[in-house]
């Protein structure tokens, strides 16, 4: 690959789309559960696994780009790495917080000027889930963005200081998994509202991001046996069956293993789409590319849209059954519409600025891949 090319991994936008829509519909399911008092809206189980797939994808993509940068330039520009992350994540993150504060005050009888609001301002929205206190209304889902930002605080430094990055990543990920297992066996989960070290690890899920990073090693350093295993027909069918089980709320077997298993399943889906010409679950299509491109906005905005729609339906006195139908229909449409506007008119200018701080150019736009391609490089002109 040449440094002047543009890196594009086929199928990854589709994985973003699956994860984002999974989280969206799971939270719609939770809203329906609150409205009706019924515990039969099975989609609300999907969200946690969707986030885990996001984590695995993040670990894979960030590690891949760092490997390519190190190979092409011989070093890692830490400054440029963090500027790119800031330009991608911060603008929409802080815009959303501002919108929540304004809408909370005007429409939702919610007020945010209290000490724990600082957790959300400084990308520590996962801390309330450690057992200290309740989350702030409309902001709780930002915990996963906090986890990613915390992961970025140390991950690129491994590439700066390590003389053998393959060994360093394997040891680091093995350690992260090991301490989760030990914490579970010794500490397990404490009473509701209590602080527990395993709850910290379970919420933070650096190990799930690390599993994605291992996938980047397998792909870039051509670990053929592992690549064939993870992209085998058996693994691809397993992935499909697990997705079906998740959708119907049947993928529950161990608090310790289920998120790690979901990360491995997510990694199999990633590698199958990136490395195979025709995976069983082929996510390289126009719809998936569109949803994947705006997936960050879908994830960030959807909770506020649910809250505002519920408030509007309540004000209008809409009966229960029509309210549920309208939530299911209107929330996804409104969320995609707003995420699209946000991407075109708010996020895009910041994404253009990223190019000035990029050594390995990437794109969310689909390009044609040759059957044997795993990483497709094309000129800037396209």
Secondary structure as UniProt FT lines:
FT   TURN            3..4
FT   STRAND          6..8
FT   TURN            10..11
FT   HELIX           12..36
FT   HELIX           42..45
FT   HELIX           46..73
FT   HELIX           78..107
FT   TURN            115..116
FT   HELIX           117..121
FT   TURN            122..123
FT   TURN            125..126
FT   HELIX           127..130
FT   TURN            131..132
FT   TURN            137..139
FT   HELIX           140..142
FT   HELIX           143..161
FT   HELIX           165..186
FT   TURN            192..193
FT   HELIX           197..204
FT   HELIX           206..220
FT   TURN            221..222
FT   HELIX           224..230
FT   HELIX           233..247
FT   TURN            248..249
FT   TURN            255..257
FT   HELIX           258..275
FT   HELIX           286..293
FT   HELIX           295..316
FT   HELIX           320..342
FT   HELIX           343..347
FT   HELIX           348..354
FT   HELIX           355..357
FT   STRAND          361..362
FT   TURN            371..372
FT   STRAND          376..378
FT   TURN            380..381
//
